Amino acid sequence: MLGAAWALLQPAAAMGIFALLFGRFARIPSDGIPYPLFVACGLVTWMYLASSVGAGAMSLVEHRALLTKVYLPRLLVPLAPLVTYLL
């Protein structure tokens, strides 16, 4: 239950902080879109990219024995975390 709450609270907290800092204090325009929604679109994309690239790199390190001893398409190993994080 804590993992599900963390998955929702982390982007919500970051969205609140960025909306406050960039929307209120820096007054960066969002072209009429509500600023929390504007920030959330960028944060969700960035968090997905950052976590999936990190997990893909770690999967290469974790499965290096499999990659060197067994023939398989090597692109599948780092793509598996990308699909997992997408779901």
PDB file with SEQRES, HELIX, SHEET and CRYST1 records, atoms N, CA, C and O in Angstrom:
SEQRES   1 A   87  MET LEU GLY ALA ALA TRP ALA LEU LEU GLN PRO ALA ALA          
SEQRES   2 A   87  ALA MET GLY ILE PHE ALA LEU LEU PHE GLY ARG PHE ALA          
SEQRES   3 A   87  ARG ILE PRO SER ASP GLY ILE PRO TYR PRO LEU PHE VAL          
SEQRES   4 A   87  ALA CYS GLY LEU VAL THR TRP MET TYR LEU ALA SER SER          
SEQRES   5 A   87  VAL GLY ALA GLY ALA MET SER LEU VAL GLU HIS ARG ALA          
SEQRES   6 A   87  LEU LEU THR LYS VAL TYR LEU PRO ARG LEU LEU VAL PRO          
SEQRES   7 A   87  LEU ALA PRO LEU VAL THR TYR LEU LEU                          
HELIX    1 AA1 LEU A    2  PHE A   18  1                                  17    
HELIX    2 AA2 ALA A   19  PHE A   25  3                                   7    
HELIX    3 AA3 TYR A   35  GLU A   62  1                                  28    
HELIX    4 AA4 ARG A   64  LYS A   69  1                                   6    
HELIX    5 AA5 LEU A   76  LEU A   86  1                                  11    
CRYST1    1.000    1.000    1.000  90.00  90.00  90.00 P 1           1          
ATOM      1  N   MET A   1       0.812  -1.187   0.000  1.00  0.00           N  
ATOM      2  CA  MET A   1       0.000   0.000   0.000  1.00  0.00           C  
ATOM      3  C   MET A   1       0.866   1.266   0.000  1.00  0.00           C  
ATOM      4  O   MET A   1       0.503   2.289  -0.579  1.00  0.00           O  
ATOM      5  N   LEU A   2       2.008   1.163   0.660  1.00  0.00           N  
ATOM      6  CA  LEU A   2       2.914   2.293   0.696  1.00  0.00           C  
ATOM      7  C   LEU A   2       3.498   2.571  -0.687  1.00  0.00           C  
ATOM      8  O   LEU A   2       3.722   3.728  -1.043  1.00  0.00           O  
ATOM      9  N   GLY A   3       3.745   1.517  -1.471  1.00  0.00           N  
ATOM     10  CA  GLY A   3       4.270   1.695  -2.820  1.00  0.00           C  
ATOM     11  C   GLY A   3       3.278   2.404  -3.726  1.00  0.00           C  
ATOM     12  O   GLY A   3       3.665   3.261  -4.520  1.00  0.00           O  
ATOM     13  N   ALA A   4       2.007   2.054  -3.615  1.00  0.00           N  
ATOM     14  CA  ALA A   4       0.979   2.717  -4.421  1.00  0.00           C  
ATOM     15  C   ALA A   4       0.820   4.178  -3.997  1.00  0.00           C  
ATOM     16  O   ALA A   4       0.634   5.058  -4.838  1.00  0.00           O  
ATOM     17  N   ALA A   5       0.894   4.424  -2.713  1.00  0.00           N  
ATOM     18  CA  ALA A   5       0.792   5.808  -2.245  1.00  0.00           C  
ATOM     19  C   ALA A   5       2.001   6.620  -2.700  1.00  0.00           C  
ATOM     20  O   ALA A   5       1.865   7.790  -3.058  1.00  0.00           O  
ATOM     21  N   TRP A   6       3.187   6.001  -2.689  1.00  0.00           N  
ATOM     22  CA  TRP A   6       4.392   6.697  -3.127  1.00  0.00           C  
ATOM     23  C   TRP A   6       4.313   7.024  -4.615  1.00  0.00           C  
ATOM     24  O   TRP A   6       4.744   8.095  -5.043  1.00  0.00           O  
ATOM     25  N   ALA A   7       3.764   6.102  -5.401  1.00  0.00           N  
ATOM     26  CA  ALA A   7       3.641   6.325  -6.840  1.00  0.00           C  
ATOM     27  C   ALA A   7       2.707   7.491  -7.147  1.00  0.00           C  
ATOM     28  O   ALA A   7       2.841   8.123  -8.195  1.00  0.00           O  
ATOM     29  N   LEU A   8       1.782   7.782  -6.271  1.00  0.00           N  
ATOM     30  CA  LEU A   8       0.871   8.912  -6.474  1.00  0.00           C  
ATOM     31  C   LEU A   8       1.363  10.183  -5.783  1.00  0.00           C  
ATOM     32  O   LEU A   8       1.205  11.283  -6.313  1.00  0.00           O  
ATOM     33  N   LEU A   9       1.953  10.032  -4.609  1.00  0.00           N  
ATOM     34  CA  LEU A   9       2.389  11.208  -3.854  1.00  0.00           C  
ATOM     35  C   LEU A   9       3.644  11.867  -4.418  1.00  0.00           C  
ATOM     36  O   LEU A   9       3.773  13.090  -4.358  1.00  0.00           O  
ATOM     37  N   GLN A  10       4.562  11.085  -4.959  1.00  0.00           N  
ATOM     38  CA  GLN A  10       5.795  11.675  -5.481  1.00  0.00           C  
ATOM     39  C   GLN A  10       5.519  12.624  -6.646  1.00  0.00           C  
ATOM     40  O   GLN A  10       6.006  13.754  -6.614  1.00  0.00           O  
ATOM     41  N   PRO A  11       4.756  12.222  -7.685  1.00  0.00           N  
ATOM     42  CA  PRO A  11       4.473  13.187  -8.752  1.00  0.00           C  
ATOM     43  C   PRO A  11       3.586  14.338  -8.282  1.00  0.00           C  
ATOM     44  O   PRO A  11       3.738  15.464  -8.757  1.00  0.00           O  
ATOM     45  N   ALA A  12       2.663  14.074  -7.359  1.00  0.00           N  
ATOM     46  CA  ALA A  12       1.782  15.138  -6.878  1.00  0.00           C  
ATOM     47  C   ALA A  12       2.578  16.179  -6.092  1.00  0.00           C  
ATOM     48  O   ALA A  12       2.339  17.378  -6.235  1.00  0.00           O  
ATOM     49  N   ALA A  13       3.513  15.733  -5.273  1.00  0.00           N  
ATOM     50  CA  ALA A  13       4.336  16.677  -4.514  1.00  0.00           C  
ATOM     51  C   ALA A  13       5.245  17.480  -5.442  1.00  0.00           C  
ATOM     52  O   ALA A  13       5.396  18.691  -5.275  1.00  0.00           O  
ATOM     53  N   ALA A  14       5.845  16.808  -6.414  1.00  0.00           N  
ATOM     54  CA  ALA A  14       6.707  17.516  -7.367  1.00  0.00           C  
ATOM     55  C   ALA A  14       5.889  18.507  -8.189  1.00  0.00           C  
ATOM     56  O   ALA A  14       6.351  19.614  -8.467  1.00  0.00           O  
ATOM     57  N   MET A  15       4.677  18.113  -8.578  1.00  0.00           N  
ATOM     58  CA  MET A  15       3.809  19.006  -9.335  1.00  0.00           C  
ATOM     59  C   MET A  15       3.456  20.242  -8.509  1.00  0.00           C  
ATOM     60  O   MET A  15       3.467  21.359  -9.028  1.00  0.00           O  
ATOM     61  N   GLY A  16       3.148  20.051  -7.247  1.00  0.00           N  
ATOM     62  CA  GLY A  16       2.827  21.182  -6.384  1.00  0.00           C  
ATOM     63  C   GLY A  16       4.003  22.130  -6.202  1.00  0.00           C  
ATOM     64  O   GLY A  16       3.837  23.349  -6.242  1.00  0.00           O  
ATOM     65  N   ILE A  17       5.177  21.574  -6.006  1.00  0.00           N  
ATOM     66  CA  ILE A  17       6.370  22.410  -5.820  1.00  0.00           C  
ATOM     67  C   ILE A  17       6.696  23.183  -7.091  1.00  0.00           C  
ATOM     68  O   ILE A  17       6.949  24.386  -7.040  1.00  0.00           O  
ATOM     69  N   PHE A  18       6.690  22.491  -8.244  1.00  0.00           N  
ATOM     70  CA  PHE A  18       6.995  23.164  -9.507  1.00  0.00           C  
ATOM     71  C   PHE A  18       5.940  24.190  -9.873  1.00  0.00           C  
ATOM     72  O   PHE A  18       6.275  25.256 -10.390  1.00  0.00           O  
ATOM     73  N   ALA A  19       4.672  23.893  -9.617  1.00  0.00           N  
ATOM     74  CA  ALA A  19       3.607  24.851  -9.921  1.00  0.00           C  
ATOM     75  C   ALA A  19       3.749  26.090  -9.051  1.00  0.00           C  
ATOM     76  O   ALA A  19       3.525  27.209  -9.514  1.00  0.00           O  
ATOM     77  N   LEU A  20       4.114  25.896  -7.812  1.00  0.00           N  
ATOM     78  CA  LEU A  20       4.306  27.037  -6.919  1.00  0.00           C  
ATOM     79  C   LEU A  20       5.529  27.862  -7.324  1.00  0.00           C  
ATOM     80  O   LEU A  20       5.452  29.087  -7.420  1.00  0.00           O  
ATOM     81  N   LEU A  21       6.645  27.193  -7.559  1.00  0.00           N  
ATOM     82  CA  LEU A  21       7.876  27.914  -7.885  1.00  0.00           C  
ATOM     83  C   LEU A  21       7.814  28.588  -9.251  1.00  0.00           C  
ATOM     84  O   LEU A  21       8.094  29.781  -9.371  1.00  0.00           O  
ATOM     85  N   PHE A  22       7.449  27.828 -10.278  1.00  0.00           N  
ATOM     86  CA  PHE A  22       7.496  28.370 -11.629  1.00  0.00           C  
ATOM     87  C   PHE A  22       6.229  29.127 -12.016  1.00  0.00           C  
ATOM     88  O   PHE A  22       6.290  30.068 -12.809  1.00  0.00           O  
ATOM     89  N   GLY A  23       5.098  28.734 -11.474  1.00  0.00           N  
ATOM     90  CA  GLY A  23       3.852  29.410 -11.818  1.00  0.00           C  
ATOM     91  C   GLY A  23       3.627  30.690 -11.041  1.00  0.00           C  
ATOM     92  O   GLY A  23       3.239  31.714 -11.604  1.00  0.00           O  
ATOM     93  N   ARG A  24       3.875  30.624  -9.743  1.00  0.00           N  
ATOM     94  CA  ARG A  24       3.615  31.794  -8.889  1.00  0.00           C  
ATOM     95  C   ARG A  24       4.807  32.736  -8.811  1.00  0.00           C  
ATOM     96  O   ARG A  24       4.679  33.937  -9.047  1.00  0.00           O  
ATOM     97  N   PHE A  25       5.974  32.177  -8.477  1.00  0.00           N  
ATOM     98  CA  PHE A  25       7.125  33.037  -8.217  1.00  0.00           C  
ATOM     99  C   PHE A  25       7.833  33.467  -9.496  1.00  0.00           C  
ATOM    100  O   PHE A  25       8.150  34.648  -9.644  1.00  0.00           O  
ATOM    101  N   ALA A  26       8.090  32.555 -10.418  1.00  0.00           N  
ATOM    102  CA  ALA A  26       8.810  32.903 -11.646  1.00  0.00           C  
ATOM    103  C   ALA A  26       7.872  33.430 -12.733  1.00  0.00           C  
ATOM    104  O   ALA A  26       8.318  34.068 -13.686  1.00  0.00           O  
ATOM    105  N   ARG A  27       6.577  33.162 -12.586  1.00  0.00           N  
ATOM    106  CA  ARG A  27       5.553  33.601 -13.542  1.00  0.00           C  
ATOM    107  C   ARG A  27       5.868  33.174 -14.974  1.00  0.00           C  
ATOM    108  O   ARG A  27       5.776  33.972 -15.907  1.00  0.00           O  
ATOM    109  N   ILE A  28       6.235  31.920 -15.129  1.00  0.00           N  
ATOM    110  CA  ILE A  28       6.472  31.361 -16.464  1.00  0.00           C  
ATOM    111  C   ILE A  28       5.114  31.066 -17.091  1.00  0.00           C  
ATOM    112  O   ILE A  28       4.295  30.388 -16.469  1.00  0.00           O  
ATOM    113  N   PRO A  29       4.849  31.555 -18.308  1.00  0.00           N  
ATOM    114  CA  PRO A  29       3.516  31.382 -18.907  1.00  0.00           C  
ATOM    115  C   PRO A  29       3.252  29.938 -19.325  1.00  0.00           C  
ATOM    116  O   PRO A  29       4.166  29.194 -19.680  1.00  0.00           O  
ATOM    117  N   SER A  30       1.969  29.563 -19.272  1.00  0.00           N  
ATOM    118  CA  SER A  30       1.561  28.217 -19.698  1.00  0.00           C  
ATOM    119  C   SER A  30       0.544  28.278 -20.820  1.00  0.00           C  
ATOM    120  O   SER A  30      -0.108  27.273 -21.104  1.00  0.00           O  
ATOM    121  N   ASP A  31       0.389  29.413 -21.463  1.00  0.00           N  
ATOM    122  CA  ASP A  31      -0.511  29.609 -22.613  1.00  0.00           C  
ATOM    123  C   ASP A  31      -1.953  29.220 -22.319  1.00  0.00           C  
ATOM    124  O   ASP A  31      -2.604  28.579 -23.144  1.00  0.00           O  
ATOM    125  N   GLY A  32      -2.452  29.599 -21.158  1.00  0.00           N  
ATOM    126  CA  GLY A  32      -3.856  29.387 -20.822  1.00  0.00           C  
ATOM    127  C   GLY A  32      -4.176  28.042 -20.204  1.00  0.00           C  
ATOM    128  O   GLY A  32      -5.298  27.840 -19.740  1.00  0.00           O  
ATOM    129  N   ILE A  33      -3.241  27.124 -20.182  1.00  0.00           N  
ATOM    130  CA  ILE A  33      -3.464  25.815 -19.566  1.00  0.00           C  
ATOM    131  C   ILE A  33      -3.274  25.988 -18.059  1.00  0.00           C  
ATOM    132  O   ILE A  33      -2.355  26.692 -17.640  1.00  0.00           O  
ATOM    133  N   PRO A  34      -4.121  25.361 -17.233  1.00  0.00           N  
ATOM    134  CA  PRO A  34      -3.892  25.442 -15.780  1.00  0.00           C  
ATOM    135  C   PRO A  34      -2.476  24.953 -15.456  1.00  0.00           C  
ATOM    136  O   PRO A  34      -2.051  23.892 -15.913  1.00  0.00           O  
ATOM    137  N   TYR A  35      -1.767  25.738 -14.668  1.00  0.00           N  
ATOM    138  CA  TYR A  35      -0.344  25.474 -14.467  1.00  0.00           C  
ATOM    139  C   TYR A  35      -0.046  24.118 -13.831  1.00  0.00           C  
ATOM    140  O   TYR A  35       0.928  23.481 -14.232  1.00  0.00           O  
ATOM    141  N   PRO A  36      -0.828  23.641 -12.864  1.00  0.00           N  
ATOM    142  CA  PRO A  36      -0.543  22.292 -12.339  1.00  0.00           C  
ATOM    143  C   PRO A  36      -0.673  21.204 -13.419  1.00  0.00           C  
ATOM    144  O   PRO A  36       0.108  20.252 -13.430  1.00  0.00           O  
ATOM    145  N   LEU A  37      -1.634  21.337 -14.307  1.00  0.00           N  
ATOM    146  CA  LEU A  37      -1.773  20.367 -15.397  1.00  0.00           C  
ATOM    147  C   LEU A  37      -0.605  20.485 -16.370  1.00  0.00           C  
ATOM    148  O   LEU A  37      -0.101  19.473 -16.856  1.00  0.00           O  
ATOM    149  N   PHE A  38      -0.177  21.692 -16.654  1.00  0.00           N  
ATOM    150  CA  PHE A  38       0.963  21.953 -17.526  1.00  0.00           C  
ATOM    151  C   PHE A  38       2.226  21.297 -16.969  1.00  0.00           C  
ATOM    152  O   PHE A  38       2.982  20.667 -17.708  1.00  0.00           O  
ATOM    153  N   VAL A  39       2.445  21.447 -15.678  1.00  0.00           N  
ATOM    154  CA  VAL A  39       3.613  20.867 -15.022  1.00  0.00           C  
ATOM    155  C   VAL A  39       3.497  19.350 -14.953  1.00  0.00           C  
ATOM    156  O   VAL A  39       4.491  18.646 -15.126  1.00  0.00           O  
ATOM    157  N   ALA A  40       2.293  18.840 -14.700  1.00  0.00           N  
ATOM    158  CA  ALA A  40       2.093  17.398 -14.582  1.00  0.00           C  
ATOM    159  C   ALA A  40       2.419  16.674 -15.889  1.00  0.00           C  
ATOM    160  O   ALA A  40       2.986  15.582 -15.863  1.00  0.00           O  
ATOM    161  N   CYS A  41       2.070  17.265 -17.023  1.00  0.00           N  
ATOM    162  CA  CYS A  41       2.378  16.640 -18.311  1.00  0.00           C  
ATOM    163  C   CYS A  41       3.885  16.464 -18.488  1.00  0.00           C  
ATOM    164  O   CYS A  41       4.344  15.410 -18.928  1.00  0.00           O  
ATOM    165  N   GLY A  42       4.633  17.473 -18.152  1.00  0.00           N  
ATOM    166  CA  GLY A  42       6.082  17.369 -18.263  1.00  0.00           C  
ATOM    167  C   GLY A  42       6.688  16.427 -17.241  1.00  0.00           C  
ATOM    168  O   GLY A  42       7.615  15.681 -17.558  1.00  0.00           O  
ATOM    169  N   LEU A  43       6.174  16.452 -16.012  1.00  0.00           N  
ATOM    170  CA  LEU A  43       6.733  15.612 -14.958  1.00  0.00           C  
ATOM    171  C   LEU A  43       6.460  14.135 -15.192  1.00  0.00           C  
ATOM    172  O   LEU A  43       7.340  13.304 -14.966  1.00  0.00           O  
ATOM    173  N   VAL A  44       5.264  13.794 -15.639  1.00  0.00           N  
ATOM    174  CA  VAL A  44       4.948  12.389 -15.891  1.00  0.00           C  
ATOM    175  C   VAL A  44       5.854  11.848 -16.984  1.00  0.00           C  
ATOM    176  O   VAL A  44       6.373  10.737 -16.873  1.00  0.00           O  
ATOM    177  N   THR A  45       6.047  12.625 -18.036  1.00  0.00           N  
ATOM    178  CA  THR A  45       6.926  12.207 -19.119  1.00  0.00           C  
ATOM    179  C   THR A  45       8.361  12.065 -18.628  1.00  0.00           C  
ATOM    180  O   THR A  45       9.025  11.075 -18.937  1.00  0.00           O  
ATOM    181  N   TRP A  46       8.843  13.034 -17.873  1.00  0.00           N  
ATOM    182  CA  TRP A  46      10.215  12.990 -17.387  1.00  0.00           C  
ATOM    183  C   TRP A  46      10.441  11.851 -16.404  1.00  0.00           C  
ATOM    184  O   TRP A  46      11.465  11.170 -16.473  1.00  0.00           O  
ATOM    185  N   MET A  47       9.499  11.635 -15.489  1.00  0.00           N  
ATOM    186  CA  MET A  47       9.654  10.552 -14.513  1.00  0.00           C  
ATOM    187  C   MET A  47       9.645   9.187 -15.190  1.00  0.00           C  
ATOM    188  O   MET A  47      10.390   8.292 -14.789  1.00  0.00           O  
ATOM    189  N   TYR A  48       8.808   9.019 -16.214  1.00  0.00           N  
ATOM    190  CA  TYR A  48       8.801   7.766 -16.960  1.00  0.00           C  
ATOM    191  C   TYR A  48      10.135   7.565 -17.659  1.00  0.00           C  
ATOM    192  O   TYR A  48      10.720   6.484 -17.583  1.00  0.00           O  
ATOM    193  N   LEU A  49      10.617   8.590 -18.334  1.00  0.00           N  
ATOM    194  CA  LEU A  49      11.876   8.489 -19.059  1.00  0.00           C  
ATOM    195  C   LEU A  49      13.039   8.206 -18.107  1.00  0.00           C  
ATOM    196  O   LEU A  49      13.851   7.321 -18.374  1.00  0.00           O  
ATOM    197  N   ALA A  50      13.124   8.931 -17.024  1.00  0.00           N  
ATOM    198  CA  ALA A  50      14.229   8.766 -16.085  1.00  0.00           C  
ATOM    199  C   ALA A  50      14.222   7.380 -15.437  1.00  0.00           C  
ATOM    200  O   ALA A  50      15.266   6.735 -15.344  1.00  0.00           O  
ATOM    201  N   SER A  51      13.067   6.927 -14.997  1.00  0.00           N  
ATOM    202  CA  SER A  51      13.022   5.628 -14.331  1.00  0.00           C  
ATOM    203  C   SER A  51      13.216   4.477 -15.306  1.00  0.00           C  
ATOM    204  O   SER A  51      13.857   3.487 -14.952  1.00  0.00           O  
ATOM    205  N   SER A  52      12.691   4.571 -16.510  1.00  0.00           N  
ATOM    206  CA  SER A  52      12.832   3.467 -17.458  1.00  0.00           C  
ATOM    207  C   SER A  52      14.251   3.382 -18.015  1.00  0.00           C  
ATOM    208  O   SER A  52      14.753   2.278 -18.226  1.00  0.00           O  
ATOM    209  N   VAL A  53      14.903   4.502 -18.255  1.00  0.00           N  
ATOM    210  CA  VAL A  53      16.292   4.459 -18.721  1.00  0.00           C  
ATOM    211  C   VAL A  53      17.204   3.917 -17.617  1.00  0.00           C  
ATOM    212  O   VAL A  53      18.103   3.122 -17.891  1.00  0.00           O  
ATOM    213  N   GLY A  54      16.980   4.337 -16.393  1.00  0.00           N  
ATOM    214  CA  GLY A  54      17.770   3.806 -15.281  1.00  0.00           C  
ATOM    215  C   GLY A  54      17.562   2.310 -15.088  1.00  0.00           C  
ATOM    216  O   GLY A  54      18.521   1.571 -14.863  1.00  0.00           O  
ATOM    217  N   ALA A  55      16.321   1.866 -15.175  1.00  0.00           N  
ATOM    218  CA  ALA A  55      16.039   0.436 -15.018  1.00  0.00           C  
ATOM    219  C   ALA A  55      16.572  -0.364 -16.204  1.00  0.00           C  
ATOM    220  O   ALA A  55      17.027  -1.496 -16.035  1.00  0.00           O  
ATOM    221  N   GLY A  56      16.519   0.218 -17.403  1.00  0.00           N  
ATOM    222  CA  GLY A  56      17.071  -0.470 -18.573  1.00  0.00           C  
ATOM    223  C   GLY A  56      18.571  -0.647 -18.464  1.00  0.00           C  
ATOM    224  O   GLY A  56      19.099  -1.700 -18.822  1.00  0.00           O  
ATOM    225  N   ALA A  57      19.263   0.366 -17.974  1.00  0.00           N  
ATOM    226  CA  ALA A  57      20.711   0.259 -17.778  1.00  0.00           C  
ATOM    227  C   ALA A  57      21.044  -0.759 -16.696  1.00  0.00           C  
ATOM    228  O   ALA A  57      21.992  -1.531 -16.841  1.00  0.00           O  
ATOM    229  N   MET A  58      20.282  -0.766 -15.626  1.00  0.00           N  
ATOM    230  CA  MET A  58      20.523  -1.734 -14.559  1.00  0.00           C  
ATOM    231  C   MET A  58      20.228  -3.157 -15.016  1.00  0.00           C  
ATOM    232  O   MET A  58      20.868  -4.099 -14.548  1.00  0.00           O  
ATOM    233  N   SER A  59      19.263  -3.329 -15.925  1.00  0.00           N  
ATOM    234  CA  SER A  59      18.969  -4.679 -16.411  1.00  0.00           C  
ATOM    235  C   SER A  59      20.135  -5.240 -17.214  1.00  0.00           C  
ATOM    236  O   SER A  59      20.369  -6.449 -17.196  1.00  0.00           O  
ATOM    237  N   LEU A  60      20.871  -4.380 -17.919  1.00  0.00           N  
ATOM    238  CA  LEU A  60      22.057  -4.847 -18.632  1.00  0.00           C  
ATOM    239  C   LEU A  60      23.139  -5.304 -17.660  1.00  0.00           C  
ATOM    240  O   LEU A  60      23.826  -6.295 -17.907  1.00  0.00           O  
ATOM    241  N   VAL A  61      23.284  -4.584 -16.565  1.00  0.00           N  
ATOM    242  CA  VAL A  61      24.286  -4.955 -15.564  1.00  0.00           C  
ATOM    243  C   VAL A  61      23.867  -6.231 -14.840  1.00  0.00           C  
ATOM    244  O   VAL A  61      24.690  -7.118 -14.610  1.00  0.00           O  
ATOM    245  N   GLU A  62      22.600  -6.323 -14.486  1.00  0.00           N  
ATOM    246  CA  GLU A  62      22.115  -7.484 -13.737  1.00  0.00           C  
ATOM    247  C   GLU A  62      22.131  -8.764 -14.556  1.00  0.00           C  
ATOM    248  O   GLU A  62      22.339  -9.844 -14.003  1.00  0.00           O  
ATOM    249  N   HIS A  63      21.917  -8.664 -15.853  1.00  0.00           N  
ATOM    250  CA  HIS A  63      21.809  -9.857 -16.702  1.00  0.00           C  
ATOM    251  C   HIS A  63      23.006 -10.012 -17.630  1.00  0.00           C  
ATOM    252  O   HIS A  63      22.874 -10.556 -18.727  1.00  0.00           O  
ATOM    253  N   ARG A  64      24.155  -9.545 -17.205  1.00  0.00           N  
ATOM    254  CA  ARG A  64      25.325  -9.621 -18.072  1.00  0.00           C  
ATOM    255  C   ARG A  64      25.752 -11.058 -18.331  1.00  0.00           C  
ATOM    256  O   ARG A  64      26.265 -11.355 -19.410  1.00  0.00           O  
ATOM    257  N   ALA A  65      25.555 -11.949 -17.381  1.00  0.00           N  
ATOM    258  CA  ALA A  65      25.898 -13.356 -17.603  1.00  0.00           C  
ATOM    259  C   ALA A  65      25.002 -13.966 -18.677  1.00  0.00           C  
ATOM    260  O   ALA A  65      25.465 -14.756 -19.499  1.00  0.00           O  
ATOM    261  N   LEU A  66      23.750 -13.610 -18.669  1.00  0.00           N  
ATOM    262  CA  LEU A  66      22.826 -14.106 -19.669  1.00  0.00           C  
ATOM    263  C   LEU A  66      23.175 -13.564 -21.053  1.00  0.00           C  
ATOM    264  O   LEU A  66      23.061 -14.274 -22.052  1.00  0.00           O  
ATOM    265  N   LEU A  67      23.592 -12.329 -21.103  1.00  0.00           N  
ATOM    266  CA  LEU A  67      23.926 -11.706 -22.386  1.00  0.00           C  
ATOM    267  C   LEU A  67      25.200 -12.263 -22.996  1.00  0.00           C  
ATOM    268  O   LEU A  67      25.335 -12.290 -24.219  1.00  0.00           O  
ATOM    269  N   THR A  68      26.131 -12.705 -22.175  1.00  0.00           N  
ATOM    270  CA  THR A  68      27.396 -13.199 -22.711  1.00  0.00           C  
ATOM    271  C   THR A  68      27.381 -14.690 -23.015  1.00  0.00           C  
ATOM    272  O   THR A  68      28.199 -15.153 -23.810  1.00  0.00           O  
ATOM    273  N   LYS A  69      26.483 -15.453 -22.411  1.00  0.00           N  
ATOM    274  CA  LYS A  69      26.518 -16.901 -22.583  1.00  0.00           C  
ATOM    275  C   LYS A  69      25.403 -17.470 -23.442  1.00  0.00           C  
ATOM    276  O   LYS A  69      25.559 -18.559 -23.994  1.00  0.00           O  
ATOM    277  N   VAL A  70      24.297 -16.780 -23.571  1.00  0.00           N  
ATOM    278  CA  VAL A  70      23.145 -17.301 -24.295  1.00  0.00           C  
ATOM    279  C   VAL A  70      22.840 -16.363 -25.444  1.00  0.00           C  
ATOM    280  O   VAL A  70      22.911 -15.142 -25.304  1.00  0.00           O  
ATOM    281  N   TYR A  71      22.494 -16.955 -26.600  1.00  0.00           N  
ATOM    282  CA  TYR A  71      22.116 -16.104 -27.719  1.00  0.00           C  
ATOM    283  C   TYR A  71      20.654 -15.680 -27.551  1.00  0.00           C  
ATOM    284  O   TYR A  71      19.764 -16.523 -27.441  1.00  0.00           O  
ATOM    285  N   LEU A  72      20.425 -14.403 -27.533  1.00  0.00           N  
ATOM    286  CA  LEU A  72      19.093 -13.831 -27.554  1.00  0.00           C  
ATOM    287  C   LEU A  72      19.220 -12.413 -28.086  1.00  0.00           C  
ATOM    288  O   LEU A  72      20.291 -11.812 -28.002  1.00  0.00           O  
ATOM    289  N   PRO A  73      18.151 -11.879 -28.627  1.00  0.00           N  
ATOM    290  CA  PRO A  73      18.239 -10.480 -29.082  1.00  0.00           C  
ATOM    291  C   PRO A  73      18.542  -9.565 -27.898  1.00  0.00           C  
ATOM    292  O   PRO A  73      17.732  -9.437 -26.979  1.00  0.00           O  
ATOM    293  N   ARG A  74      19.679  -8.949 -27.927  1.00  0.00           N  
ATOM    294  CA  ARG A  74      20.148  -8.166 -26.784  1.00  0.00           C  
ATOM    295  C   ARG A  74      19.308  -6.927 -26.511  1.00  0.00           C  
ATOM    296  O   ARG A  74      19.356  -6.375 -25.411  1.00  0.00           O  
ATOM    297  N   LEU A  75      18.559  -6.496 -27.478  1.00  0.00           N  
ATOM    298  CA  LEU A  75      17.717  -5.315 -27.287  1.00  0.00           C  
ATOM    299  C   LEU A  75      16.527  -5.602 -26.377  1.00  0.00           C  
ATOM    300  O   LEU A  75      15.958  -4.678 -25.796  1.00  0.00           O  
ATOM    301  N   LEU A  76      16.144  -6.869 -26.247  1.00  0.00           N  
ATOM    302  CA  LEU A  76      14.991  -7.213 -25.409  1.00  0.00           C  
ATOM    303  C   LEU A  76      15.249  -6.979 -23.923  1.00  0.00           C  
ATOM    304  O   LEU A  76      14.323  -6.666 -23.175  1.00  0.00           O  
ATOM    305  N   VAL A  77      16.488  -7.128 -23.496  1.00  0.00           N  
ATOM    306  CA  VAL A  77      16.794  -6.994 -22.061  1.00  0.00           C  
ATOM    307  C   VAL A  77      16.532  -5.574 -21.565  1.00  0.00           C  
ATOM    308  O   VAL A  77      15.842  -5.424 -20.557  1.00  0.00           O  
ATOM    309  N   PRO A  78      17.043  -4.517 -22.212  1.00  0.00           N  
ATOM    310  CA  PRO A  78      16.721  -3.177 -21.700  1.00  0.00           C  
ATOM    311  C   PRO A  78      15.318  -2.703 -22.079  1.00  0.00           C  
ATOM    312  O   PRO A  78      14.810  -1.775 -21.450  1.00  0.00           O  
ATOM    313  N   LEU A  79      14.678  -3.299 -23.076  1.00  0.00           N  
ATOM    314  CA  LEU A  79      13.322  -2.891 -23.436  1.00  0.00           C  
ATOM    315  C   LEU A  79      12.269  -3.411 -22.460  1.00  0.00           C  
ATOM    316  O   LEU A  79      11.188  -2.832 -22.348  1.00  0.00           O  
ATOM    317  N   ALA A  80      12.574  -4.490 -21.760  1.00  0.00           N  
ATOM    318  CA  ALA A  80      11.607  -5.060 -20.814  1.00  0.00           C  
ATOM    319  C   ALA A  80      11.222  -4.065 -19.716  1.00  0.00           C  
ATOM    320  O   ALA A  80      10.030  -3.925 -19.442  1.00  0.00           O  
ATOM    321  N   PRO A  81      12.167  -3.364 -19.070  1.00  0.00           N  
ATOM    322  CA  PRO A  81      11.758  -2.370 -18.068  1.00  0.00           C  
ATOM    323  C   PRO A  81      10.980  -1.197 -18.667  1.00  0.00           C  
ATOM    324  O   PRO A  81      10.109  -0.639 -18.001  1.00  0.00           O  
ATOM    325  N   LEU A  82      11.276  -0.815 -19.908  1.00  0.00           N  
ATOM    326  CA  LEU A  82      10.532   0.277 -20.531  1.00  0.00           C  
ATOM    327  C   LEU A  82       9.057  -0.074 -20.632  1.00  0.00           C  
ATOM    328  O   LEU A  82       8.193   0.744 -20.318  1.00  0.00           O  
ATOM    329  N   VAL A  83       8.775  -1.286 -21.069  1.00  0.00           N  
ATOM    330  CA  VAL A  83       7.386  -1.719 -21.197  1.00  0.00           C  
ATOM    331  C   VAL A  83       6.742  -1.853 -19.827  1.00  0.00           C  
ATOM    332  O   VAL A  83       5.574  -1.507 -19.645  1.00  0.00           O  
ATOM    333  N   THR A  84       7.510  -2.357 -18.859  1.00  0.00           N  
ATOM    334  CA  THR A  84       6.990  -2.525 -17.500  1.00  0.00           C  
ATOM    335  C   THR A  84       6.588  -1.174 -16.901  1.00  0.00           C  
ATOM    336  O   THR A  84       5.510  -1.052 -16.319  1.00  0.00           O  
ATOM    337  N   TYR A  85       7.439  -0.173 -17.038  1.00  0.00           N  
ATOM    338  CA  TYR A  85       7.126   1.149 -16.499  1.00  0.00           C  
ATOM    339  C   TYR A  85       5.992   1.805 -17.266  1.00  0.00           C  
ATOM    340  O   TYR A  85       5.260   2.616 -16.701  1.00  0.00           O  
ATOM    341  N   LEU A  86       5.831   1.475 -18.530  1.00  0.00           N  
ATOM    342  CA  LEU A  86       4.735   2.040 -19.307  1.00  0.00           C  
ATOM    343  C   LEU A  86       3.385   1.545 -18.811  1.00  0.00           C  
ATOM    344  O   LEU A  86       2.405   2.289 -18.776  1.00  0.00           O  
ATOM    345  N   LEU A  87       3.354   0.270 -18.426  1.00  0.00           N  
ATOM    346  CA  LEU A  87       2.110  -0.288 -17.896  1.00  0.00           C  
ATOM    347  C   LEU A  87       1.812   0.277 -16.533  1.00  0.00           C  
ATOM    348  O   LEU A  87       0.801  -0.076 -15.926  1.00  0.00           O  
TER     349      LEU A  87                                                      
END                                                                             
